[in-house]
Amino acid sequence: MNFEITVDGRAVPVVAGQSVGAALHAAGITSWRSTRHEGRPRGLFCGIGVCFDCLVTVNGRESQRACLVRARPGDEVTTS
């Protein structure tokens, strides 16, 4: 079953079983945050939850690793 999540107000398609990070990457969104001091782009890096480069807010829960959170129909994701 395919569905959509909302990322910063934009509909992003999801294939059932994908993580939020996988859905973002599949939609061509490869960077959604930046480093504090130098502003370098960050998105998926390790893809297995070891690093913290892919942090997002999912349904109001801050600092979730996008690579570990399974996308669910109707999820609201913010990246800032």
PATOR-135081 format. One record per residue: residue number from 1; residue in one letter; z, x, y of N, C-alpha, C in turn. Coordinates in Angstrom, 1 decimal, decimal comma, padded with zeros to 4 digits, always signed. Atoms other than C-alpha are relative to their C-alpha. Layout:
{r NUM; A; {Z; X; Y}; {Z; X; Y}; {Z; X; Y}};
...
//
This chain:
{r 1; M; {+000,0; +000,8; -001,2}; {+000,0; +000,0; +000,0}; {+000,0; +000,9; +001,2}};
{r 2; N; {+000,1; -000,8; -001,3}; {-001,0; +001,4; +003,4}; {+000,6; -000,9; +001,1}};
{r 3; F; {-000,6; +000,7; -001,1}; {+000,8; +000,5; +006,6}; {+000,0; +000,9; +001,2}};
{r 4; E; {-000,1; -000,8; -001,2}; {+001,5; +001,7; +010,1}; {+001,4; +000,2; +000,5}};
{r 5; I; {-001,3; -000,3; -000,7}; {+004,4; +003,3; +012,0}; {-000,4; +000,2; +001,4}};
{r 6; T; {+000,2; -000,2; -001,5}; {+004,7; +003,6; +015,8}; {+000,6; +001,3; +000,4}};
{r 7; V; {-000,4; -001,3; -000,4}; {+004,9; +007,1; +017,2}; {-000,3; +000,1; +001,5}};
{r 8; D; {+000,1; -000,1; -001,4}; {+005,6; +007,3; +020,9}; {-000,9; -001,1; +000,6}};
{r 9; G; {+000,8; +001,2; -000,4}; {+004,0; +003,8; +021,3}; {-001,4; +000,0; -000,6}};
{r 10; R; {+001,3; -000,1; +000,6}; {+000,9; +004,8; +019,3}; {+000,1; -000,4; -001,5}};
{r 11; A; {+000,0; +000,4; +001,4}; {+000,1; +003,2; +015,9}; {-000,6; +001,2; -000,8}};
{r 12; V; {+000,4; -001,1; +000,9}; {-000,2; +005,8; +013,1}; {-000,1; -000,5; -001,4}};
{r 13; P; {+000,1; +000,5; +001,4}; {-001,5; +004,9; +009,7}; {+000,8; +000,9; -001,0}};
{r 14; V; {-000,8; -000,7; +001,0}; {+000,6; +005,8; +006,7}; {-000,5; -000,4; -001,4}};
{r 15; V; {+000,3; +000,3; +001,4}; {-000,2; +006,0; +003,0}; {+001,4; -000,1; -000,7}};
{r 16; A; {-001,4; +000,2; +000,6}; {+002,8; +004,7; +000,9}; {+000,4; +001,3; -000,7}};
{r 17; G; {-000,6; -001,2; +000,6}; {+005,0; +007,6; -000,1}; {+000,0; +001,2; +000,9}};
{r 18; Q; {+000,0; -001,2; -001,0}; {+004,2; +009,9; +002,9}; {+001,2; +000,1; +000,8}};
{r 19; S; {-001,0; -000,2; -001,0}; {+006,8; +011,4; +005,0}; {-000,5; -000,3; +001,4}};
{r 20; V; {+000,4; +000,2; -001,4}; {+006,8; +010,8; +008,7}; {-000,9; +001,2; +000,4}};
{r 21; G; {+000,8; -001,2; -000,3}; {+005,6; +014,4; +009,1}; {-001,4; +000,1; -000,6}};
{r 22; A; {+001,3; +000,0; +000,7}; {+002,8; +014,0; +006,6}; {-000,9; -001,0; +000,7}};
{r 23; A; {+000,8; +001,0; -000,7}; {+001,6; +010,9; +008,4}; {-000,5; +000,5; +001,3}};
{r 24; L; {+000,4; -000,5; -001,3}; {+001,6; +012,6; +011,7}; {-001,1; +001,1; -000,2}};
{r 25; H; {+001,0; -001,1; +000,3}; {-000,3; +015,6; +010,3}; {-001,3; -000,6; -000,4}};
{r 26; A; {+001,2; +000,7; +000,5}; {-002,8; +013,3; +008,6}; {-000,8; -000,7; +001,2}};
{r 27; A; {+000,6; +000,7; -001,2}; {-003,4; +011,5; +012,0}; {-000,4; +001,0; +001,0}};
{r 28; G; {+000,5; -001,1; -000,9}; {-004,2; +014,9; +013,6}; {+001,0; +000,4; +001,0}};
{r 29; I; {-001,0; -000,4; -000,9}; {-000,9; +015,2; +015,4}; {+000,8; +001,2; -000,6}};
{r 30; T; {-000,6; -001,1; +000,7}; {+000,2; +018,7; +014,6}; {+001,1; +000,7; +000,8}};
{r 31; S; {-001,1; -000,5; -000,9}; {+002,6; +019,4; +017,5}; {+000,6; -001,1; +000,8}};
{r 32; W; {-000,7; +001,1; -000,7}; {+005,2; +017,1; +018,9}; {+001,2; +000,3; +000,8}};
{r 33; R; {-001,1; -000,5; -000,8}; {+007,9; +019,2; +020,4}; {-000,3; +001,4; +000,4}};
{r 34; S; {+000,2; -001,4; -000,4}; {+008,3; +022,6; +022,0}; {+001,3; +000,7; +000,1}};
{r 35; T; {-001,2; -000,8; +000,0}; {+010,7; +025,4; +022,1}; {+000,7; -000,1; +001,4}};
{r 36; R; {-000,7; +000,2; -001,3}; {+013,4; +025,3; +024,8}; {-000,3; +001,0; +001,1}};
{r 37; H; {+000,2; -001,1; -001,1}; {+012,8; +028,6; +026,6}; {-001,4; +000,3; +000,3}};
{r 38; E; {+001,4; -000,4; -000,3}; {+009,1; +029,3; +026,2}; {-001,0; -001,1; -000,1}};
{r 39; G; {+001,0; +001,1; +000,1}; {+007,6; +025,9; +025,6}; {-001,0; +000,1; -001,1}};
{r 40; R; {+001,0; -000,1; +001,1}; {+005,8; +026,9; +022,4}; {+000,0; -001,2; -000,8}};
{r 41; P; {+000,1; +001,2; +000,8}; {+004,5; +024,0; +020,4}; {+000,6; +000,1; -001,4}};
{r 42; R; {-000,6; +000,1; +001,3}; {+006,3; +022,9; +017,3}; {-000,4; -001,3; -000,7}};
{r 43; G; {+000,3; +001,2; +000,8}; {+005,5; +020,4; +014,5}; {+000,5; +000,4; -001,4}};
{r 44; L; {-000,4; -000,4; +001,4}; {+005,5; +020,9; +010,7}; {-000,2; +001,5; -000,1}};
{r 45; F; {+000,1; -001,5; +000,3}; {+006,2; +024,5; +009,7}; {+000,2; +000,2; -001,5}};
{r 46; C; {-000,3; -000,2; +001,4}; {+007,9; +024,7; +006,3}; {-000,4; -001,2; -000,8}};
{r 47; G; {+000,3; +001,2; +000,7}; {+007,4; +021,1; +005,3}; {+000,9; -000,4; -001,1}};
{r 48; I; {-001,0; +000,3; +001,1}; {+010,4; +021,2; +002,9}; {+001,4; -000,2; +000,5}};
{r 49; G; {-001,4; +000,3; -000,5}; {+013,4; +020,7; +005,2}; {+000,8; +001,2; +000,3}};
{r 50; V; {-000,8; -001,2; -000,2}; {+014,5; +024,3; +005,6}; {+000,1; +000,3; +001,5}};
{r 51; C; {+000,0; -000,3; -001,4}; {+013,5; +024,8; +009,2}; {+000,3; -001,3; +000,8}};
{r 52; F; {-000,2; +001,2; -000,8}; {+014,1; +022,3; +012,1}; {-001,1; -000,1; +001,0}};
{r 53; D; {+001,1; +000,0; -000,9}; {+010,7; +022,6; +013,8}; {-000,5; -001,5; +000,2}};
{r 54; C; {+000,7; +001,3; +000,0}; {+009,7; +019,0; +013,0}; {+001,0; -001,2; +000,4}};
{r 55; L; {-000,9; +001,1; -000,3}; {+012,6; +017,0; +014,5}; {-000,6; -001,1; +000,8}};
{r 56; V; {+000,4; +001,3; -000,7}; {+012,0; +013,4; +015,6}; {+001,1; -000,9; +000,0}};
{r 57; T; {-000,9; +001,1; +000,0}; {+013,9; +010,3; +016,3}; {-000,6; -001,2; -000,8}};
{r 58; V; {+000,5; +001,1; +000,8}; {+013,4; +007,5; +013,7}; {+000,9; -001,1; +000,1}};
{r 59; N; {-000,8; +001,3; -000,2}; {+014,6; +004,0; +014,5}; {+001,3; +000,3; +000,6}};
{r 60; G; {-001,2; -000,3; -000,7}; {+017,1; +005,4; +016,9}; {+000,9; +001,1; -000,5}};
{r 61; R; {-000,8; -001,1; +000,6}; {+018,5; +008,1; +014,6}; {-000,7; +001,3; +000,4}};
{r 62; E; {+000,6; -001,2; -000,6}; {+018,0; +011,4; +016,5}; {+000,1; +001,2; -001,0}};
{r 63; S; {+000,0; -001,3; +000,7}; {+017,3; +014,9; +015,0}; {-000,3; -000,2; -001,5}};
{r 64; Q; {+000,5; +000,2; +001,4}; {+015,6; +013,7; +011,8}; {-001,1; +001,0; -000,3}};
{r 65; R; {+001,1; -000,9; +000,4}; {+013,4; +016,2; +010,0}; {-001,1; -000,9; -000,5}};
{r 66; A; {+001,1; +000,8; +000,3}; {+010,0; +014,5; +009,9}; {-000,5; +000,3; -001,4}};
{r 67; C; {+000,5; -000,3; +001,3}; {+009,1; +016,3; +006,7}; {+000,9; -000,6; -001,1}};
{r 68; L; {-000,9; +000,5; +001,0}; {+012,1; +014,8; +004,9}; {+000,1; -001,6; +000,0}};
{r 69; V; {-000,2; +001,4; -000,2}; {+012,1; +011,2; +006,2}; {-001,3; -000,7; -000,5}};
{r 70; R; {+001,1; +000,8; +000,5}; {+009,9; +008,8; +004,1}; {-000,3; -001,1; +001,0}};
{r 71; A; {+000,4; +001,0; -000,9}; {+007,9; +006,6; +006,4}; {+000,1; -001,4; -000,6}};
{r 72; R; {-000,1; +001,4; +000,4}; {+008,6; +002,9; +006,1}; {-000,7; -000,9; +001,0}};
{r 73; P; {+000,7; +001,0; -000,9}; {+006,6; -000,1; +007,5}; {+000,9; -000,3; +001,2}};
{r 74; G; {-000,7; +000,4; -001,3}; {+007,5; -000,7; +011,1}; {+000,9; +001,0; +000,6}};
{r 75; D; {-000,8; -001,1; -000,6}; {+009,3; +002,6; +011,7}; {-000,4; +000,3; +001,4}};
{r 76; E; {+000,3; -000,4; -001,4}; {+009,6; +003,5; +015,4}; {+000,5; +001,4; +000,1}};
{r 77; V; {-000,2; -001,4; -000,1}; {+009,3; +007,2; +015,9}; {-000,2; +000,5; +001,4}};
{r 78; T; {+000,2; -000,6; -001,3}; {+009,8; +009,1; +019,1}; {+000,2; +001,5; -000,1}};
{r 79; T; {+000,0; -001,5; +000,2}; {+009,2; +012,8; +019,6}; {+000,6; +000,7; +001,2}};
{r 80; S; {-000,6; -000,8; -001,1}; {+010,8; +013,6; +022,9}; {+001,5; -000,2; +000,1}};
//
